[in-house]
Amino acid sequence: MPTDTSSLLWGLLFGSIGLGFLIFGKRQRKLVPFACGLALMLLPYFVSSSLPLVALGIVLVAFPYFVRL
């Protein structure tokens, strides 16, 4: 679990974006946004440091833009 405030806030931000991706992917029946949304929501549970959290979060947010399945 996040121990400092920045990790907690970054986790909240990426979790919220992930929820949006998850809902969008479910309604549009698109696998990539659904999977990225799920990964963004679970990411703060497995990564507790701020820098890797931000780096992986940005990659997962940009991934559906470049991969359209």
ZAMARGU-4260 file (C-alpha; in steps of 0.2 Angstrom, whole numbers, plus 5000, padded with zeros to 4 digits):
<rodrens>
0) 5000/5000/5000 | 5006/5018/4997 | 5015/5025/5011 | 5017/5043/5006 | 5005/5056/5000
5) 5011/5058/4982 | 5009/5039/4979 | 4992/5040/4986 | 4987/5054/4975 | 4995/5047/4959
10) 4986/5031/4963 | 4969/5040/4965 | 4972/5049/4948 | 4977/5033/4939 | 4963/5023/4947
15) 4950/5036/4942 | 4957/5036/4924 | 4956/5017/4924 | 4938/5017/4930 | 4934/5028/4915
20) 4943/5017/4903 | 4935/5002/4911 | 4918/5009/4908 | 4921/5014/4891 | 4929/4998/4886
25) 4914/4988/4893 | 4901/4999/4884 | 4910/4999/4868 | 4915/4981/4869 | 4933/4985/4866
30) 4947/4974/4874 | 4961/4986/4875 | 4953/5001/4884 | 4945/4988/4896 | 4961/4979/4900
35) 4971/4995/4902 | 4957/5002/4914 | 4958/4986/4924 | 4977/4987/4924 | 4977/5006/4929
40) 4965/5002/4944 | 4976/4988/4950 | 4993/4997/4947 | 4994/5006/4964 | 4991/4990/4974
45) 5007/4983/4966 | 5018/4998/4964 | 5021/5008/4979 | 5035/5020/4973 | 5030/5036/4965
50) 5041/5037/4950 | 5038/5019/4943 | 5019/5022/4947 | 5019/5038/4936 | 5029/5030/4922
55) 5018/5014/4921 | 5003/5025/4923 | 5007/5036/4908 | 5012/5021/4897 | 4995/5012/4901
60) 4985/5028/4898 | 4994/5031/4881 | 4993/5012/4876 | 4974/5012/4870 | 4978/5027/4859
65) 4992/5018/4849 | 4984/5001/4849 | 4967/5000/4842 | 4959/4982/4842
</rodrens>
